[in-house]
Amino acid sequence: QVQLVESGGGLVQPGGSLRLSCAASESISNLYVMGWYRQAPGNQRELVARISSGGHIIYADSVKGRFTISRDNAEQTVYLQMNSLKPEDTAVYHCNAYNTNTRMDSWGKGTLVTVSS
């Protein structure tokens, strides 16, 4: 099962930007749909963005136009560029890898994003 390690979280003021990275322990090309999910205190985990091996992308309505997901298969890394951050974006952000062959999910431990003045 692929191991995932997130980085890039932190404290940022409203309107600011952060770039999250997710490093995978093995190749993510072809087999994996990669995604970012987030979980705020007291809330369920929700999809933020997802990108297929072919580059098809889905965003949550709440982040459209502000967040951009991308993947670098050669570097085994997925990114989430977050702009115009709002306090309601505060959450732990988790990286997900869905293996389309085995239909198994792998999760990272998460990185905390706090948007506050």
BABASE-526419 format. One record per atom (N, C-alpha, C): residue in three letters; atom name; x, y, z. Coordinates in nm, 2 decimals, padded with zeros to 4 digits, always signed. Example, Ala and Ser with C-alpha at 12.3 -4.5 7.8 and 13.67 -1.06 7.14 Angstrom:
<sites>
> type, atom, c1, c2, c3
> ALA, N, +01.32, -00.57, +00.78
> ALA, CA, +01.23, -00.45, +00.78
> ALA, C, +01.32, -00.33, +00.78
> SER, N, +01.28, -00.22, +00.71
> SER, CA, +01.37, -00.11, +00.71
> SER, C, +01.29, +00.00, +00.79
</sites>
This chain:
<sites>
> type, atom, c1, c2, c3
> GLN, N, +00.09, -00.12, +00.00
> GLN, CA, +00.00, +00.00, +00.00
> GLN, C, +00.09, +00.12, +00.00
> VAL, N, +00.06, +00.22, -00.08
> VAL, CA, +00.14, +00.34, -00.10
> VAL, C, +00.13, +00.42, +00.03
> GLN, N, +00.25, +00.48, +00.07
> GLN, CA, +00.25, +00.56, +00.19
> GLN, C, +00.25, +00.71, +00.14
> LEU, N, +00.18, +00.79, +00.21
> LEU, CA, +00.17, +00.93, +00.17
> LEU, C, +00.21, +01.02, +00.29
> VAL, N, +00.28, +01.13, +00.26
> VAL, CA, +00.33, +01.23, +00.36
> VAL, C, +00.30, +01.37, +00.31
> GLU, N, +00.21, +01.44, +00.39
> GLU, CA, +00.18, +01.57, +00.35
> GLU, C, +00.27, +01.67, +00.42
> SER, N, +00.28, +01.79, +00.35
> SER, CA, +00.36, +01.90, +00.41
> SER, C, +00.30, +02.03, +00.35
> GLY, N, +00.34, +02.14, +00.42
> GLY, CA, +00.31, +02.27, +00.37
> GLY, C, +00.20, +02.35, +00.44
> GLY, N, +00.14, +02.28, +00.54
> GLY, CA, +00.04, +02.35, +00.62
> GLY, C, +00.10, +02.45, +00.71
> GLY, N, +00.01, +02.53, +00.77
> GLY, CA, +00.06, +02.64, +00.86
> GLY, C, -00.05, +02.74, +00.89
> LEU, N, -00.01, +02.85, +00.95
> LEU, CA, -00.10, +02.96, +00.99
> LEU, C, -00.09, +03.06, +00.88
> VAL, N, -00.20, +03.11, +00.83
> VAL, CA, -00.20, +03.21, +00.72
> VAL, C, -00.32, +03.31, +00.75
> GLN, N, -00.30, +03.43, +00.71
> GLN, CA, -00.41, +03.53, +00.73
> GLN, C, -00.51, +03.51, +00.62
> PRO, N, -00.63, +03.55, +00.64
> PRO, CA, -00.74, +03.55, +00.54
> PRO, C, -00.69, +03.63, +00.41
> GLY, N, -00.71, +03.57, +00.30
> GLY, CA, -00.67, +03.62, +00.17
> GLY, C, -00.53, +03.57, +00.13
> GLY, N, -00.46, +03.50, +00.22
> GLY, CA, -00.33, +03.45, +00.19
> GLY, C, -00.33, +03.32, +00.11
> SER, N, -00.21, +03.27, +00.09
> SER, CA, -00.19, +03.15, +00.01
> SER, C, -00.10, +03.05, +00.08
> LEU, N, -00.13, +02.92, +00.05
> LEU, CA, -00.04, +02.81, +00.09
> LEU, C, -00.04, +02.71, -00.02
> ARG, N, +00.07, +02.64, -00.02
> ARG, CA, +00.09, +02.53, -00.12
> ARG, C, +00.12, +02.40, -00.04
> LEU, N, +00.02, +02.30, -00.05
> LEU, CA, +00.04, +02.17, +00.01
> LEU, C, +00.11, +02.08, -00.08
> SER, N, +00.19, +01.99, -00.03
> SER, CA, +00.25, +01.88, -00.11
> SER, C, +00.22, +01.75, -00.04
> CYS, N, +00.21, +01.65, -00.13
> CYS, CA, +00.19, +01.51, -00.08
> CYS, C, +00.29, +01.42, -00.16
> ALA, N, +00.38, +01.37, -00.08
> ALA, CA, +00.48, +01.28, -00.14
> ALA, C, +00.44, +01.13, -00.12
> ALA, N, +00.44, +01.06, -00.23
> ALA, CA, +00.41, +00.92, -00.23
> ALA, C, +00.53, +00.83, -00.23
> SER, N, +00.52, +00.71, -00.17
> SER, CA, +00.63, +00.62, -00.15
> SER, C, +00.66, +00.54, -00.28
> GLU, N, +00.57, +00.55, -00.37
> GLU, CA, +00.59, +00.47, -00.50
> GLU, C, +00.53, +00.55, -00.61
> SER, N, +00.54, +00.49, -00.73
> SER, CA, +00.49, +00.56, -00.84
> SER, C, +00.34, +00.58, -00.84
> ILE, N, +00.29, +00.70, -00.87
> ILE, CA, +00.14, +00.72, -00.87
> ILE, C, +00.09, +00.73, -01.01
> SER, N, +00.17, +00.71, -01.11
> SER, CA, +00.12, +00.72, -01.25
> SER, C, +00.03, +00.61, -01.28
> ASN, N, -00.06, +00.63, -01.37
> ASN, CA, -00.15, +00.52, -01.43
> ASN, C, -00.25, +00.47, -01.33
> LEU, N, -00.21, +00.42, -01.22
> LEU, CA, -00.31, +00.34, -01.13
> LEU, C, -00.39, +00.43, -01.04
> TYR, N, -00.33, +00.54, -01.00
> TYR, CA, -00.39, +00.61, -00.88
> TYR, C, -00.47, +00.74, -00.92
> VAL, N, -00.58, +00.75, -00.86
> VAL, CA, -00.65, +00.88, -00.85
> VAL, C, -00.61, +00.94, -00.72
> MET, N, -00.56, +01.07, -00.73
> MET, CA, -00.50, +01.14, -00.62
> MET, C, -00.60, +01.25, -00.57
> GLY, N, -00.61, +01.26, -00.44
> GLY, CA, -00.71, +01.36, -00.40
> GLY, C, -00.66, +01.43, -00.27
> TRP, N, -00.72, +01.54, -00.24
> TRP, CA, -00.71, +01.61, -00.12
> TRP, C, -00.84, +01.62, -00.05
> TYR, N, -00.85, +01.59, +00.08
> TYR, CA, -00.97, +01.59, +00.16
> TYR, C, -00.93, +01.68, +00.28
> ARG, N, -01.04, +01.73, +00.34
> ARG, CA, -01.01, +01.81, +00.47
> ARG, C, -01.12, +01.78, +00.57
> GLN, N, -01.08, +01.80, +00.70
> GLN, CA, -01.17, +01.77, +00.81
> GLN, C, -01.15, +01.88, +00.91
> ALA, N, -01.25, +01.96, +00.93
> ALA, CA, -01.26, +02.06, +01.03
> ALA, C, -01.31, +02.00, +01.16
> PRO, N, -01.28, +02.06, +01.28
> PRO, CA, -01.33, +02.01, +01.40
> PRO, C, -01.48, +02.00, +01.40
> GLY, N, -01.53, +01.88, +01.44
> GLY, CA, -01.67, +01.86, +01.45
> GLY, C, -01.74, +01.83, +01.32
> ASN, N, -01.66, +01.83, +01.21
> ASN, CA, -01.72, +01.80, +01.08
> ASN, C, -01.67, +01.67, +01.02
> GLN, N, -01.74, +01.62, +00.92
> GLN, CA, -01.69, +01.50, +00.85
> GLN, C, -01.58, +01.54, +00.75
> ARG, N, -01.51, +01.44, +00.72
> ARG, CA, -01.41, +01.46, +00.61
> ARG, C, -01.48, +01.49, +00.48
> GLU, N, -01.43, +01.59, +00.41
> GLU, CA, -01.49, +01.62, +00.28
> GLU, C, -01.39, +01.63, +00.17
> LEU, N, -01.43, +01.60, +00.05
> LEU, CA, -01.35, +01.61, -00.07
> LEU, C, -01.32, +01.76, -00.10
> VAL, N, -01.19, +01.79, -00.12
> VAL, CA, -01.15, +01.92, -00.17
> VAL, C, -01.13, +01.92, -00.32
> ALA, N, -01.04, +01.83, -00.36
> ALA, CA, -01.01, +01.82, -00.51
> ALA, C, -00.96, +01.68, -00.53
> ARG, N, -00.97, +01.64, -00.66
> ARG, CA, -00.93, +01.51, -00.70
> ARG, C, -00.88, +01.52, -00.84
> ILE, N, -00.77, +01.44, -00.87
> ILE, CA, -00.72, +01.44, -01.01
> ILE, C, -00.69, +01.30, -01.05
> SER, N, -00.74, +01.26, -01.17
> SER, CA, -00.71, +01.12, -01.22
> SER, C, -00.58, +01.11, -01.28
> SER, N, -00.54, +00.99, -01.32
> SER, CA, -00.41, +00.97, -01.39
> SER, C, -00.41, +01.04, -01.52
> GLY, N, -00.53, +01.06, -01.58
> GLY, CA, -00.54, +01.12, -01.71
> GLY, C, -00.56, +01.27, -01.70
> GLY, N, -00.56, +01.32, -01.58
> GLY, CA, -00.57, +01.47, -01.56
> GLY, C, -00.71, +01.52, -01.54
> HIS, N, -00.81, +01.44, -01.53
> HIS, CA, -00.94, +01.49, -01.51
> HIS, C, -00.95, +01.53, -01.36
> ILE, N, -01.01, +01.65, -01.34
> ILE, CA, -01.01, +01.72, -01.21
> ILE, C, -01.15, +01.75, -01.16
> ILE, N, -01.17, +01.73, -01.04
> ILE, CA, -01.30, +01.77, -00.97
> ILE, C, -01.26, +01.85, -00.85
> TYR, N, -01.34, +01.96, -00.83
> TYR, CA, -01.32, +02.05, -00.72
> TYR, C, -01.45, +02.06, -00.64
> ALA, N, -01.44, +02.07, -00.51
> ALA, CA, -01.56, +02.11, -00.43
> ALA, C, -01.60, +02.25, -00.47
> ASP, N, -01.73, +02.27, -00.47
> ASP, CA, -01.78, +02.40, -00.50
> ASP, C, -01.72, +02.52, -00.42
> SER, N, -01.70, +02.48, -00.29
> SER, CA, -01.65, +02.58, -00.20
> SER, C, -01.50, +02.63, -00.23
> VAL, N, -01.43, +02.56, -00.32
> VAL, CA, -01.29, +02.60, -00.34
> VAL, C, -01.27, +02.63, -00.49
> LYS, N, -01.37, +02.61, -00.57
> LYS, CA, -01.35, +02.64, -00.72
> LYS, C, -01.31, +02.78, -00.74
> GLY, N, -01.21, +02.80, -00.82
> GLY, CA, -01.16, +02.93, -00.85
> GLY, C, -01.05, +02.98, -00.76
> ARG, N, -01.03, +02.91, -00.65
> ARG, CA, -00.93, +02.95, -00.55
> ARG, C, -00.82, +02.84, -00.53
> PHE, N, -00.86, +02.72, -00.54
> PHE, CA, -00.76, +02.61, -00.52
> PHE, C, -00.73, +02.54, -00.66
> THR, N, -00.61, +02.49, -00.67
> THR, CA, -00.56, +02.42, -00.79
> THR, C, -00.49, +02.30, -00.75
> ILE, N, -00.54, +02.18, -00.80
> ILE, CA, -00.47, +02.05, -00.77
> ILE, C, -00.38, +02.02, -00.89
> SER, N, -00.27, +01.96, -00.87
> SER, CA, -00.18, +01.92, -00.98
> SER, C, -00.10, +01.80, -00.93
> ARG, N, -00.05, +01.72, -01.03
> ARG, CA, +00.03, +01.61, -00.99
> ARG, C, +00.16, +01.60, -01.08
> ASP, N, +00.27, +01.56, -01.02
> ASP, CA, +00.39, +01.54, -01.09
> ASP, C, +00.43, +01.39, -01.07
> ASN, N, +00.39, +01.31, -01.17
> ASN, CA, +00.41, +01.17, -01.16
> ASN, C, +00.56, +01.13, -01.15
> ALA, N, +00.64, +01.20, -01.22
> ALA, CA, +00.79, +01.17, -01.21
> ALA, C, +00.84, +01.19, -01.07
> GLU, N, +00.79, +01.30, -01.00
> GLU, CA, +00.83, +01.32, -00.86
> GLU, C, +00.74, +01.25, -00.76
> GLN, N, +00.64, +01.18, -00.80
> GLN, CA, +00.55, +01.10, -00.71
> GLN, C, +00.49, +01.20, -00.61
> THR, N, +00.45, +01.31, -00.66
> THR, CA, +00.40, +01.42, -00.57
> THR, C, +00.27, +01.48, -00.62
> VAL, N, +00.18, +01.51, -00.53
> VAL, CA, +00.06, +01.59, -00.57
> VAL, C, +00.06, +01.72, -00.49
> TYR, N, +00.01, +01.82, -00.55
> TYR, CA, +00.01, +01.95, -00.49
> TYR, C, -00.13, +02.01, -00.48
> LEU, N, -00.15, +02.10, -00.38
> LEU, CA, -00.27, +02.17, -00.37
> LEU, C, -00.23, +02.32, -00.35
> GLN, N, -00.25, +02.40, -00.45
> GLN, CA, -00.22, +02.54, -00.44
> GLN, C, -00.35, +02.61, -00.39
> MET, N, -00.34, +02.68, -00.28
> MET, CA, -00.46, +02.74, -00.21
> MET, C, -00.44, +02.89, -00.21
> ASN, N, -00.53, +02.96, -00.28
> ASN, CA, -00.52, +03.11, -00.28
> ASN, C, -00.65, +03.16, -00.22
> SER, N, -00.65, +03.29, -00.19
> SER, CA, -00.76, +03.36, -00.13
> SER, C, -00.82, +03.28, -00.02
> LEU, N, -00.74, +03.24, +00.07
> LEU, CA, -00.79, +03.15, +00.18
> LEU, C, -00.88, +03.23, +00.27
> LYS, N, -00.98, +03.15, +00.33
> LYS, CA, -01.08, +03.20, +00.41
> LYS, C, -01.08, +03.13, +00.55
> PRO, N, -01.13, +03.19, +00.65
> PRO, CA, -01.13, +03.12, +00.78
> PRO, C, -01.20, +02.98, +00.78
> GLU, N, -01.30, +02.97, +00.69
> GLU, CA, -01.37, +02.84, +00.68
> GLU, C, -01.29, +02.74, +00.61
> ASP, N, -01.17, +02.77, +00.56
> ASP, CA, -01.08, +02.67, +00.50
> ASP, C, -01.00, +02.60, +00.61
> THR, N, -01.01, +02.65, +00.73
> THR, CA, -00.93, +02.59, +00.84
> THR, C, -00.97, +02.45, +00.86
> ALA, N, -00.87, +02.36, +00.86
> ALA, CA, -00.90, +02.21, +00.87
> ALA, C, -00.76, +02.14, +00.86
> VAL, N, -00.77, +02.01, +00.89
> VAL, CA, -00.66, +01.92, +00.86
> VAL, C, -00.68, +01.87, +00.72
> TYR, N, -00.58, +01.89, +00.64
> TYR, CA, -00.59, +01.84, +00.50
> TYR, C, -00.52, +01.71, +00.48
> HIS, N, -00.59, +01.61, +00.43
> HIS, CA, -00.53, +01.48, +00.41
> HIS, C, -00.52, +01.45, +00.26
> CYS, N, -00.41, +01.38, +00.23
> CYS, CA, -00.39, +01.33, +00.09
> CYS, C, -00.44, +01.19, +00.08
> ASN, N, -00.50, +01.16, -00.03
> ASN, CA, -00.56, +01.03, -00.06
> ASN, C, -00.51, +00.98, -00.19
> ALA, N, -00.49, +00.85, -00.19
> ALA, CA, -00.45, +00.78, -00.32
> ALA, C, -00.55, +00.66, -00.33
> TYR, N, -00.62, +00.66, -00.44
> TYR, CA, -00.72, +00.55, -00.47
> TYR, C, -00.66, +00.47, -00.58
> ASN, N, -00.63, +00.34, -00.55
> ASN, CA, -00.57, +00.25, -00.65
> ASN, C, -00.69, +00.20, -00.74
> THR, N, -00.69, +00.23, -00.86
> THR, CA, -00.80, +00.19, -00.95
> THR, C, -00.80, +00.04, -00.98
> ASN, N, -00.69, -00.02, -00.96
> ASN, CA, -00.67, -00.17, -00.98
> ASN, C, -00.72, -00.25, -00.86
> THR, N, -00.68, -00.21, -00.74
> THR, CA, -00.72, -00.29, -00.62
> THR, C, -00.84, -00.23, -00.55
> ARG, N, -00.87, -00.11, -00.59
> ARG, CA, -00.99, -00.03, -00.53
> ARG, C, -00.96, +00.00, -00.39
> MET, N, -00.84, +00.02, -00.35
> MET, CA, -00.80, +00.04, -00.21
> MET, C, -00.76, +00.19, -00.20
> ASP, N, -00.80, +00.25, -00.08
> ASP, CA, -00.76, +00.38, -00.05
> ASP, C, -00.64, +00.38, +00.05
> SER, N, -00.55, +00.48, +00.03
> SER, CA, -00.44, +00.51, +00.12
> SER, C, -00.46, +00.65, +00.16
> TRP, N, -00.42, +00.68, +00.29
> TRP, CA, -00.44, +00.81, +00.34
> TRP, C, -00.31, +00.86, +00.41
> GLY, N, -00.28, +00.99, +00.40
> GLY, CA, -00.17, +01.04, +00.48
> GLY, C, -00.23, +01.09, +00.61
> LYS, N, -00.14, +01.12, +00.70
> LYS, CA, -00.18, +01.16, +00.84
> LYS, C, -00.24, +01.30, +00.84
> GLY, N, -00.21, +01.38, +00.74
> GLY, CA, -00.27, +01.52, +00.74
> GLY, C, -00.17, +01.63, +00.78
> THR, N, -00.21, +01.75, +00.73
> THR, CA, -00.13, +01.87, +00.77
> THR, C, -00.23, +01.98, +00.80
> LEU, N, -00.21, +02.05, +00.91
> LEU, CA, -00.31, +02.15, +00.96
> LEU, C, -00.29, +02.28, +00.89
> VAL, N, -00.40, +02.33, +00.84
> VAL, CA, -00.41, +02.46, +00.78
> VAL, C, -00.50, +02.55, +00.87
> THR, N, -00.45, +02.66, +00.91
> THR, CA, -00.53, +02.75, +01.00
> THR, C, -00.53, +02.89, +00.93
> VAL, N, -00.65, +02.94, +00.90
> VAL, CA, -00.66, +03.07, +00.84
> VAL, C, -00.73, +03.16, +00.94
> SER, N, -00.64, +03.25, +00.99
> SER, CA, -00.69, +03.34, +01.10
> SER, C, -00.61, +03.47, +01.10
> SER, N, -00.67, +03.58, +01.14
> SER, CA, -00.60, +03.70, +01.15
> SER, C, -00.55, +03.72, +01.30
</sites>
